[in-house]
Amino acid sequence: MMSHVKSMLQAHPKEDLGIEQETLAACIAACFECSQTCTACADACLSEPMAGELVSCISTDQDCADICLTTGRVLTRLTGENKNVVRAMLQACREACRACAQECEEHAEMHEHCRLCAQACRRCEAACDELLSALA
């Protein structure tokens, strides 16, 4: 997926997108991967025999999935003029990923899907941090 993201950024007719394409592509890919993983984790939590005990995890997964998806879409449209919006989106995404990772880590020993989700959230959190630093 990352190579496709990079190819699309390179095909953009604007010469300078205002940010290093490798960092941007990595963050876009991490956001979309995290969104998919959180959606899958929420679905898996709903299928667990004790799903009622995972209500907070399901809710956090769903919030993170939506925020990551939206952030990935906004980053995909990055043309350099909306850096304040992009920073706000990245900060929100980073916080959603941090919260979701913490929640899933509480269930990681019992549920493999939560362990995998926490990993994806930490990767996305780190990618958002890196892109925020690049925008500074």
Residue pairs with C-beta under 8 A, 6 or more apart in sequence:
1 29
1 32
1 33
2 25
2 26
2 29
5 25
5 28
5 29
5 76
6 21
6 22
6 25
8 76
9 17
9 21
9 24
9 25
10 21
12 79
14 79
14 80
16 80
17 24
17 78
17 79
17 80
18 78
18 79
18 80
18 83
19 78
19 80
19 131
19 134
19 135
20 134
23 130
23 131
23 134
24 75
24 78
24 131
24 134
26 127
26 130
26 131
27 75
27 90
27 124
27 127
27 128
27 130
27 131
28 72
28 75
28 76
29 127
30 120
30 123
30 124
30 126
30 127
30 128
31 68
31 69
31 71
31 72
31 75
31 93
31 124
31 127
31 128
32 68
32 69
32 72
33 120
33 123
33 124
34 64
34 65
34 68
34 97
34 120
34 121
34 123
34 124
35 64
35 65
35 66
35 68
35 69
35 72
36 65
37 116
37 117
37 120
37 121
38 61
38 62
38 64
38 65
38 68
38 100
38 117
38 120
38 121
39 61
39 62
39 65
40 113
40 117
41 57
41 61
41 104
41 113
41 114
41 116
41 117
42 57
42 58
42 61
42 62
42 65
44 111
44 113
45 51
45 54
45 57
45 58
45 61
45 111
45 113
45 114
46 54
46 58
48 54
48 111
51 58
54 107
56 103
57 103
57 104
57 106
57 107
57 114
60 99
60 100
60 103
60 104
61 100
61 103
61 104
61 117
63 96
63 99
63 100
64 96
64 97
64 99
64 100
64 121
67 92
67 93
67 96
68 93
68 96
68 97
68 124
70 89
71 89
71 90
71 92
71 93
71 128
74 82
74 85
74 86
74 89
75 86
75 89
75 90
75 131
78 86
83 135
86 135
87 132
87 135
90 128
90 131
90 132
90 135
91 128
91 132
93 124
93 128
94 125
94 128
94 129
94 132
97 121
97 122
97 124
97 125
97 128
98 121
98 125
100 117
100 118
100 121
101 117
101 118
101 121
101 122
101 125
104 114
104 115
104 117
104 118
104 121
105 114
105 115
105 118
106 114
107 114
108 114
108 115
108 118
109 115
